[in-house]
Amino acid sequence: MKQFLLASLALVALLIPFHATAQVYRPGFIVQADGDTTKGLVRYREGKLTYQSCIFKTSEEAETKEYFPADIQAYGVVGETPFRTKVVPSGEGVSSPTFVEVVEQGKLMLYAQDDQLYLEKENSGLKHLYLQNDNHDLPMYTGERQTVMTSAQHLILIHSLTLDCPVPDKLMLKVRQRLHVPNVAAIVRNYNTCAEPASAVSYKKDKLWIQTELGVFAGSYLTALQFNHSTSAHRFSGAKLPSASNFVFGAVFNFSSPKKSERFSVQLEPMYSKEQHKGNYVFPREAYEINGDYTINISRFSLPIMLRYTLTTNGKFRPYIGAGITNDFILDSNVQGSQSTKYFANGYVHKSDYRDSEIGTNISHAVTAAVGTKFQFSERHATLLQFRYEHGRYLATDQSYTDSRVYLAKTHQGYYLTAAYLFK
């Protein structure tokens, strides 16, 4: 137990300097207010912060400076979508410069900010592209089915901006009732390719919506079984075996959406373990004392599902944290052991063997948390080193304690230290 915790603490200690010193700047540029372009390093960020400011430095040794939309015309990271300073139309009549994301570039521009889309043709000003409801807050029903009448204002706007190179009907049909970014981008891309093909640039076209990483892992699982065993001859409640470490192995599936975020992903780790737990138990009473020894063998399948957040996406080392739920299923079990009862009055010792039995508990639900780091040693291959903790509750298949089966205690804790090899 002590060695396992020391190894886990060592892993956490290693992650702290990786996070503190990890390269969070990527090659990029800013376009100054006078139009001059300065190359250097841009701090890579995601979410709302990308629309608020840009943190830039000209070299690794140079001091950083934060630029706001009023300070520069644009900024970007090499290989990523650039941001431009624009005045976003506001229904309140008061607008201020802000950064917007360039999705499509050309004669017709497509910008995004949070979940909002904007079109601009030849620097004529941003036009908000959104769906309007013609129902005036009065839903229409056909039988039990609600019908939503969508206005055609967004279609009229697109048509008015693409009159010189009409967009094919098959593309327009896709945005008739829903404005998905890929569908709107396809329309703008089609128009720009027709109107001015030399100026057409698609920034998010090559990024995947869904990316999957697959790998295999192996490691150690540490836990101390707690259980109840009540029969006519043996009655124990709250028995606890010493901590035991067992070998586990399984697969890793990590699902992310590079177009949305490089930091958030969903990780599944189906695993299998064949475990053995041994120990003694003393049950003192007023007139006698029971000593028992147990050997419990378990075959177990576990399925942890976690939301993972990568602290830094640059460099070879990429530390992360994760949290989620896990379900444990005991596939097979066997309980063996013996018992001796010593009577204090006459010193008599009665010995007996347990009848081979199984565990009457086969399902556990648990919350889990993990900390780890990914080491990317090539474009297609990486390794993971991870420590994971789970705290769960076992559910008995039969709440009766009158048979010979062992019932695991309701609450349990487990510690995992695993290493994985990832390939795409």
C-alpha positions as CSV (number, residue, x, y, z in Angstrom):
1,M,0.0,0.0,0.0
2,K,2.7,2.5,1.0
3,Q,4.8,1.8,-2.1
4,F,1.7,2.2,-4.3
5,L,0.8,5.6,-2.8
6,L,4.4,6.8,-3.0
7,A,4.4,5.9,-6.7
8,S,1.1,7.7,-7.2
9,L,2.4,10.8,-5.4
10,A,5.5,10.7,-7.5
11,L,3.3,10.8,-10.7
12,V,1.4,13.8,-9.4
13,A,4.6,15.5,-8.5
14,L,5.9,15.0,-12.0
15,L,2.8,16.5,-13.5
16,I,3.1,19.7,-11.6
17,P,6.3,20.9,-13.3
18,F,5.1,19.7,-16.7
19,H,2.1,21.9,-16.3
20,A,4.0,24.8,-15.0
21,T,6.7,24.7,-17.7
22,A,4.8,23.2,-20.6
23,Q,5.0,25.2,-23.9
24,V,1.7,27.1,-24.1
25,Y,2.9,29.4,-26.9
26,R,2.7,28.5,-30.6
27,P,4.1,30.2,-33.6
28,G,1.8,32.9,-34.8
29,F,1.4,36.6,-35.7
30,I,-0.4,39.8,-35.0
31,V,-1.5,42.5,-37.5
32,Q,-0.7,45.9,-36.0
33,A,-3.2,48.7,-36.1
34,D,-1.1,50.3,-39.0
35,G,-1.3,47.1,-41.0
36,D,2.2,45.7,-40.3
37,T,2.4,42.0,-39.5
38,T,4.7,40.9,-36.6
39,K,5.6,37.3,-36.3
40,G,6.3,35.6,-33.0
41,L,4.6,33.4,-30.4
42,V,0.9,33.5,-29.5
43,R,-0.5,31.9,-26.4
44,Y,-2.8,29.1,-27.4
45,R,-6.2,29.4,-25.7
46,E,-9.8,28.1,-26.3
47,G,-13.3,29.3,-25.5
48,K,-14.4,32.8,-24.8
49,L,-10.9,34.1,-24.0
50,T,-10.0,33.9,-27.7
51,Y,-12.5,36.6,-28.5
52,Q,-11.3,38.9,-25.7
53,S,-7.6,39.3,-26.1
54,C,-4.4,38.0,-27.6
55,I,-1.2,37.3,-25.5
56,F,1.8,37.7,-27.7
57,K,5.6,37.8,-27.5
58,T,8.2,38.2,-30.3
59,S,10.5,35.4,-29.0
60,E,10.8,32.8,-26.2
61,E,12.9,35.3,-24.1
62,A,10.8,38.4,-24.9
63,E,8.2,39.8,-22.5
64,T,4.6,39.0,-23.2
65,K,2.0,41.6,-24.0
66,E,-1.7,41.4,-24.0
67,Y,-3.5,42.9,-27.0
68,F,-7.2,43.8,-27.1
69,P,-9.4,44.2,-30.2
70,A,-8.9,48.0,-30.2
71,D,-5.1,47.5,-30.3
72,I,-4.6,45.3,-33.4
73,Q,-6.4,44.3,-36.6
74,A,-5.9,40.5,-36.3
75,Y,-4.0,37.7,-34.8
76,G,-3.6,34.0,-35.4
77,V,-1.7,30.8,-34.6
78,V,0.0,28.9,-37.4
79,G,-2.3,26.0,-38.6
80,E,-5.3,27.4,-36.7
81,T,-8.2,29.7,-37.5
82,P,-7.2,33.4,-37.4
83,F,-9.1,36.1,-35.5
84,R,-10.0,39.6,-36.8
85,T,-11.1,42.7,-35.1
86,K,-14.7,43.5,-36.1
87,V,-17.6,45.6,-34.9
88,V,-20.4,43.1,-34.2
89,P,-23.9,44.4,-34.7
90,S,-25.9,44.8,-31.5
91,G,-29.6,45.1,-31.1
92,E,-29.1,47.7,-28.4
93,G,-27.4,50.1,-30.8
94,V,-24.1,50.2,-28.9
95,S,-21.2,48.2,-30.4
96,S,-17.5,47.9,-29.7
97,P,-14.7,46.1,-31.5
98,T,-14.2,42.5,-30.7
99,F,-12.3,39.5,-32.1
100,V,-14.2,37.2,-34.4
101,E,-13.1,33.8,-35.8
102,V,-12.5,33.6,-39.5
103,V,-14.2,30.4,-40.8
104,E,-14.2,31.1,-44.5
105,Q,-12.2,33.8,-46.3
106,G,-12.8,35.3,-49.7
107,K,-15.1,37.7,-51.4
108,L,-17.7,36.6,-48.9
109,M,-16.4,36.2,-45.4
110,L,-17.9,33.9,-42.7
111,Y,-17.1,34.7,-39.1
112,A,-18.1,33.0,-35.9
113,Q,-18.2,34.2,-32.3
114,D,-19.3,31.8,-29.6
115,D,-22.4,30.2,-31.2
116,Q,-23.2,33.2,-33.5
117,L,-22.5,33.4,-37.2
118,Y,-21.8,36.6,-39.3
119,L,-21.5,37.2,-43.0
120,E,-19.6,40.1,-44.6
121,K,-19.1,40.9,-48.3
122,E,-16.3,43.1,-49.4
123,N,-15.9,44.9,-46.1
124,S,-19.5,46.1,-46.1
125,G,-20.0,45.4,-42.4
126,L,-21.1,42.3,-40.5
127,K,-24.5,40.8,-41.0
128,H,-25.9,38.5,-38.4
129,L,-27.0,35.1,-39.8
130,Y,-29.5,33.5,-37.5
131,L,-32.9,31.7,-37.6
132,Q,-36.1,33.6,-36.9
133,N,-39.4,32.2,-35.8
134,D,-42.5,33.3,-37.6
135,N,-44.8,31.9,-35.0
136,H,-44.6,35.0,-32.8
137,D,-44.4,32.7,-29.7
138,L,-47.6,30.9,-30.7
139,P,-46.8,27.2,-31.3
140,M,-48.8,25.4,-33.9
141,Y,-49.9,21.8,-33.4
142,T,-50.8,19.1,-35.8
143,G,-52.4,16.5,-33.6
144,E,-49.9,16.1,-30.7
145,R,-47.0,17.3,-32.8
146,Q,-45.7,20.8,-32.5
147,T,-44.9,22.6,-35.7
148,V,-42.3,25.3,-35.7
149,M,-42.5,27.8,-38.6
150,T,-39.0,29.1,-39.5
151,S,-38.7,32.4,-41.2
152,A,-36.9,32.6,-44.5
153,Q,-35.0,35.8,-43.6
154,H,-31.6,33.9,-43.3
155,L,-32.2,32.4,-46.7
156,I,-33.0,35.8,-48.2
157,L,-29.8,37.2,-46.7
158,I,-27.6,34.5,-48.2
159,H,-29.3,34.9,-51.6
160,S,-28.8,38.6,-51.6
161,L,-25.1,38.2,-50.9
162,T,-24.6,35.5,-53.6
163,L,-26.6,36.9,-56.5
164,D,-23.5,37.1,-58.8
165,C,-22.7,33.3,-58.2
166,P,-25.9,31.6,-57.1
167,V,-25.5,28.7,-54.6
168,P,-26.8,25.3,-55.6
169,D,-30.2,24.4,-54.2
170,K,-28.9,21.2,-52.6
171,L,-26.6,23.3,-50.3
172,M,-29.4,25.8,-49.5
173,L,-31.8,23.0,-48.5
174,K,-29.4,22.0,-45.7
175,V,-29.7,25.4,-44.0
176,R,-33.4,25.8,-44.5
177,Q,-34.3,25.0,-40.9
178,R,-30.9,24.6,-39.1
179,L,-27.7,26.6,-39.3
180,H,-24.9,24.1,-38.8
181,V,-21.5,25.7,-39.2
182,P,-20.2,23.0,-41.8
183,N,-23.3,23.6,-43.9
184,V,-23.0,27.4,-43.9
185,A,-19.3,27.1,-44.5
186,A,-20.0,24.9,-47.6
187,I,-22.3,27.6,-49.0
188,V,-19.7,30.4,-48.5
189,R,-16.9,28.2,-49.8
190,N,-18.9,27.3,-53.0
191,Y,-19.6,31.0,-53.6
192,N,-16.0,32.1,-53.1
193,T,-14.7,29.4,-55.4
194,C,-17.1,30.6,-58.1
195,A,-16.7,34.4,-57.5
196,E,-12.9,34.7,-56.7
197,P,-11.3,31.3,-56.5
198,A,-7.8,32.8,-55.9
199,S,-8.9,34.4,-52.6
200,A,-10.9,31.5,-51.2
201,V,-9.4,30.0,-48.0
202,S,-11.1,27.5,-45.7
203,Y,-9.6,27.4,-42.2
204,K,-11.6,24.6,-40.5
205,K,-12.1,22.3,-43.5
206,D,-9.2,20.0,-42.6
207,K,-10.0,19.7,-38.9
208,L,-11.9,16.6,-37.9
209,W,-15.2,16.8,-36.1
210,I,-14.6,13.5,-34.4
211,Q,-11.1,12.1,-33.7
212,T,-10.5,8.8,-32.0
213,E,-7.4,7.5,-30.2
214,L,-7.1,3.8,-29.5
215,G,-4.6,2.1,-27.3
216,V,-3.9,-0.8,-24.8
217,F,-2.8,-0.5,-21.2
218,A,-1.7,-2.5,-18.3
219,G,-1.0,-1.7,-14.7
220,S,-1.8,-2.4,-11.0
221,Y,-5.0,-2.1,-9.0
222,L,-4.9,-1.7,-5.2
223,T,-7.8,-2.3,-2.9
224,A,-8.8,-3.8,0.4
225,L,-11.9,-6.0,0.3
226,Q,-14.5,-5.4,3.0
227,F,-17.2,-8.0,3.3
228,N,-19.9,-9.8,5.4
229,H,-20.1,-13.5,5.7
230,S,-23.1,-14.8,7.7
231,T,-24.1,-18.5,7.8
232,S,-25.2,-20.8,10.6
233,A,-21.6,-21.6,11.4
234,H,-19.8,-18.4,10.5
235,R,-21.0,-14.9,11.2
236,F,-18.8,-12.0,10.3
237,S,-19.8,-8.4,9.7
238,G,-17.4,-5.8,8.4
239,A,-14.4,-8.0,7.9
240,K,-11.5,-6.3,6.1
241,L,-8.7,-8.1,4.3
242,P,-5.3,-6.5,3.9
243,S,-4.7,-4.3,0.8
244,A,-3.9,-6.4,-2.2
245,S,-2.4,-5.3,-5.5
246,N,-3.5,-7.1,-8.7
247,F,-2.6,-6.9,-12.4
248,V,-5.2,-5.2,-14.7
249,F,-5.2,-4.7,-18.5
250,G,-7.5,-3.3,-21.1
251,A,-8.1,-0.8,-23.9
252,V,-8.2,3.0,-24.1
253,F,-10.6,4.9,-26.3
254,N,-10.4,8.6,-26.4
255,F,-12.9,10.7,-28.4
256,S,-12.4,14.4,-29.1
257,S,-13.6,17.1,-31.5
258,P,-10.6,19.1,-32.8
259,K,-12.9,21.5,-34.5
260,K,-14.6,22.3,-31.2
261,S,-11.8,21.9,-28.6
262,E,-8.4,20.2,-28.4
263,R,-8.5,20.1,-24.6
264,F,-11.8,18.3,-23.8
265,S,-12.4,14.7,-24.7
266,V,-14.3,11.6,-23.5
267,Q,-12.2,8.6,-22.4
268,L,-13.3,5.0,-22.0
269,E,-11.1,2.3,-20.4
270,P,-12.7,-1.1,-20.5
271,M,-10.5,-3.4,-18.4
272,Y,-10.3,-6.9,-17.1
273,S,-8.6,-8.3,-13.9
274,K,-8.1,-11.7,-12.3
275,E,-7.6,-11.0,-8.7
276,Q,-6.7,-12.8,-5.5
277,H,-7.3,-11.4,-2.0
278,K,-6.0,-13.2,1.1
279,G,-6.2,-12.4,4.8
280,N,-7.1,-13.3,8.4
281,Y,-10.0,-12.0,10.5
282,V,-10.4,-12.1,14.3
283,F,-13.9,-11.9,15.8
284,P,-13.7,-11.6,19.6
285,R,-16.6,-12.5,21.8
286,E,-17.1,-12.6,25.6
287,A,-16.7,-16.4,26.0
288,Y,-14.8,-17.3,22.8
289,E,-12.8,-15.9,19.9
290,I,-13.1,-16.8,16.2
291,N,-10.1,-16.7,13.9
292,G,-10.7,-17.0,10.2
293,D,-8.7,-16.9,7.0
294,Y,-10.1,-16.2,3.6
295,T,-8.9,-16.6,0.0
296,I,-11.1,-14.8,-2.4
297,N,-10.6,-15.1,-6.2
298,I,-12.4,-12.7,-8.5
299,S,-12.6,-12.2,-12.2
300,R,-13.8,-8.6,-12.9
301,F,-14.7,-6.4,-15.8
302,S,-14.7,-2.7,-15.4
303,L,-15.9,0.2,-17.6
304,P,-14.8,3.7,-16.5
305,I,-16.1,6.6,-18.6
306,M,-14.4,10.0,-17.9
307,L,-14.5,13.5,-19.2
308,R,-10.9,14.4,-19.7
309,Y,-9.3,17.9,-19.7
310,T,-5.8,18.3,-21.2
311,L,-4.0,21.1,-19.4
312,T,-1.6,21.8,-22.2
313,T,-1.9,20.6,-25.8
314,N,1.6,21.6,-26.9
315,G,4.9,19.9,-26.5
316,K,5.7,16.2,-26.0
317,F,4.3,16.0,-22.4
318,R,0.6,16.8,-22.1
319,P,-0.7,16.5,-18.5
320,Y,-4.5,16.0,-18.0
321,I,-7.1,15.5,-15.3
322,G,-10.3,13.5,-15.6
323,A,-13.5,12.6,-13.7
324,G,-16.5,10.4,-14.4
325,I,-18.2,7.2,-13.4
326,T,-17.3,3.5,-13.6
327,N,-19.2,0.3,-13.4
328,D,-17.6,-2.9,-12.1
329,F,-19.0,-6.3,-12.9
330,I,-17.8,-9.5,-11.1
331,L,-17.8,-12.2,-13.7
332,D,-16.7,-15.1,-11.6
333,S,-15.7,-15.6,-8.0
334,N,-14.6,-18.3,-5.5
335,V,-14.3,-18.1,-1.7
336,Q,-12.3,-20.6,0.4
337,G,-10.9,-20.6,3.9
338,S,-11.0,-22.1,7.4
339,Q,-12.1,-21.1,10.8
340,S,-11.0,-21.8,14.4
341,T,-13.0,-21.1,17.5
342,K,-11.2,-20.9,20.8
343,Y,-13.3,-21.2,24.0
344,F,-11.8,-19.3,26.9
345,A,-13.4,-21.5,29.7
346,N,-11.6,-24.7,28.8
347,G,-9.2,-23.7,26.0
348,Y,-10.8,-26.0,23.5
349,V,-10.2,-25.0,19.9
350,H,-12.7,-26.1,17.2
351,K,-11.4,-26.0,13.6
352,S,-13.5,-26.2,10.4
353,D,-13.2,-25.4,6.7
354,Y,-15.6,-23.1,4.8
355,R,-17.6,-24.7,2.1
356,D,-16.5,-23.3,-1.3
357,S,-18.8,-20.5,-2.2
358,E,-19.1,-17.5,-4.4
359,I,-19.5,-13.8,-3.9
360,G,-23.2,-12.7,-3.7
361,T,-22.3,-9.2,-5.0
362,N,-21.6,-8.7,-8.7
363,I,-22.2,-5.0,-9.6
364,S,-20.6,-1.8,-8.4
365,H,-21.2,1.8,-9.3
366,A,-18.5,4.3,-8.5
367,V,-17.3,7.9,-9.1
368,T,-13.8,8.1,-10.3
369,A,-11.1,10.8,-10.8
370,A,-7.8,10.6,-12.6
371,V,-4.6,12.5,-13.2
372,G,-2.1,11.6,-15.9
373,T,0.2,12.7,-18.7
374,K,0.4,11.9,-22.3
375,F,3.8,11.6,-24.0
376,Q,3.6,12.2,-27.7
377,F,6.7,10.8,-29.2
378,S,5.5,10.8,-32.8
379,E,2.6,12.0,-34.9
380,R,0.7,8.7,-34.7
381,H,2.0,7.2,-31.5
382,A,1.9,8.2,-27.8
383,T,2.0,6.8,-24.3
384,L,-0.1,7.5,-21.2
385,L,0.9,7.3,-17.6
386,Q,-2.2,7.6,-15.3
387,F,-3.2,7.4,-11.6
388,R,-6.9,6.9,-11.0
389,Y,-9.0,6.7,-7.8
390,E,-12.5,5.4,-7.5
391,H,-15.0,5.4,-4.6
392,G,-18.0,3.2,-5.2
393,R,-20.9,1.2,-3.8
394,Y,-21.5,-2.5,-4.3
395,L,-25.0,-3.8,-5.0
396,A,-25.9,-7.2,-3.8
397,T,-27.9,-9.5,-6.1
398,D,-29.7,-11.0,-3.1
399,Q,-30.0,-9.0,0.1
400,S,-30.5,-12.1,2.2
401,Y,-27.5,-13.0,4.4
402,T,-28.7,-16.5,5.3
403,D,-26.8,-18.4,2.6
404,S,-23.2,-19.3,2.4
405,R,-22.1,-16.6,0.0
406,V,-19.8,-13.7,0.9
407,Y,-21.3,-10.2,0.4
408,L,-18.9,-7.3,-0.3
409,A,-19.4,-4.2,1.8
410,K,-21.4,-1.4,0.2
411,T,-18.6,1.1,0.0
412,H,-15.2,0.5,-1.5
413,Q,-12.1,2.3,-2.7
414,G,-9.7,1.5,-5.4
415,Y,-6.4,2.9,-6.8
416,Y,-5.1,2.3,-10.3
417,L,-1.6,3.0,-11.7
418,T,-1.5,2.2,-15.4
419,A,0.6,2.8,-18.5
420,A,-0.8,2.8,-22.0
421,Y,0.4,2.7,-25.6
422,L,-1.7,4.8,-28.0
423,F,-2.0,4.5,-31.7
424,K,-4.4,6.1,-34.2
